[in-house]
Amino acid sequence: MNTKLTLRLDDELIRGAKRYAARSGKSVSRLVGDYFAILESGGEAADVALTPRVRRLLGALAGVAVDEQDYLRHLEDKHR
């Protein structure tokens, strides 16, 4: 059963969500539903389909010791 839910969000956030939904071929309602499903499952997105880009990235850093400091160094080098 589907039930209507009203959300009050910032206008720019809504515009961004609609743009993302259009690019991904999903409705905003579907995006919100997928997000709630992830929250309900404790962060595990087992029943949410991954995009091809995300699927390609899975396991890319397996076994690599990278931390926040590495990322900060990367950003500093990038923006010099």
C-alpha positions as CSV (number, residue, x, y, z in Angstrom):
1,M,0.0,0.0,0.0
2,N,1.3,3.5,-0.9
3,T,0.7,6.3,1.5
4,K,1.2,10.0,0.7
5,L,3.9,11.7,2.8
6,T,4.5,15.5,2.8
7,L,8.0,16.8,3.3
8,R,9.1,20.4,3.8
9,L,12.5,20.9,2.3
10,D,14.6,23.8,1.0
11,D,13.7,24.8,-2.5
12,E,17.2,24.3,-3.9
13,L,17.4,20.8,-2.3
14,I,14.1,19.9,-4.1
15,R,15.3,21.3,-7.4
16,G,18.5,19.2,-7.0
17,A,16.5,16.1,-6.1
18,K,14.3,16.5,-9.2
19,R,17.4,17.0,-11.5
20,Y,19.0,13.9,-10.0
21,A,15.7,11.9,-10.3
22,A,15.4,12.9,-14.0
23,R,19.0,11.8,-14.6
24,S,18.6,8.5,-12.8
25,G,15.2,7.7,-14.4
26,K,13.5,7.5,-11.0
27,S,10.9,9.6,-9.3
28,V,11.7,11.7,-6.3
29,S,9.3,9.5,-4.3
30,R,11.3,6.4,-5.4
31,L,14.6,8.1,-4.4
32,V,13.2,8.9,-0.9
33,G,11.8,5.4,-0.6
34,D,15.1,3.9,-1.5
35,Y,16.8,6.0,1.1
36,F,14.3,5.1,3.8
37,A,14.9,1.4,2.9
38,I,18.6,1.9,3.4
39,L,18.0,3.5,6.8
40,E,15.6,0.7,7.8
41,S,18.1,-2.0,6.9
42,G,20.8,-0.4,9.1
43,G,22.8,1.1,6.2
44,E,22.9,-2.0,4.1
45,A,21.6,-1.3,0.6
46,A,21.0,-5.0,-0.4
47,D,17.7,-4.4,-2.1
48,V,18.6,-1.1,-3.7
49,A,20.0,-1.4,-7.3
50,L,23.4,0.1,-7.6
51,T,24.2,2.3,-10.6
52,P,26.8,0.9,-13.1
53,R,29.3,3.6,-11.9
54,V,29.0,2.6,-8.2
55,R,29.2,-1.1,-9.1
56,R,32.5,-0.5,-10.9
57,L,33.9,1.2,-7.8
58,L,33.0,-1.6,-5.4
59,G,36.1,-3.1,-3.9
60,A,38.4,-0.6,-5.6
61,L,40.1,0.2,-2.4
62,A,40.0,-3.2,-0.8
63,G,43.1,-3.9,1.3
64,V,44.3,-0.3,0.9
65,A,45.1,1.7,4.1
66,V,43.6,5.1,3.3
67,D,42.4,7.5,6.0
68,E,41.1,11.0,6.3
69,Q,44.5,12.5,6.4
70,D,45.3,11.0,3.0
71,Y,42.2,12.5,1.6
72,L,43.0,15.9,3.1
73,R,46.5,15.8,1.6
74,H,45.0,14.9,-1.8
75,L,42.7,17.9,-1.6
76,E,45.6,20.2,-0.6
77,D,47.6,19.0,-3.6
78,K,44.7,19.3,-5.9
79,H,43.9,22.9,-5.0
80,R,47.4,24.4,-5.0
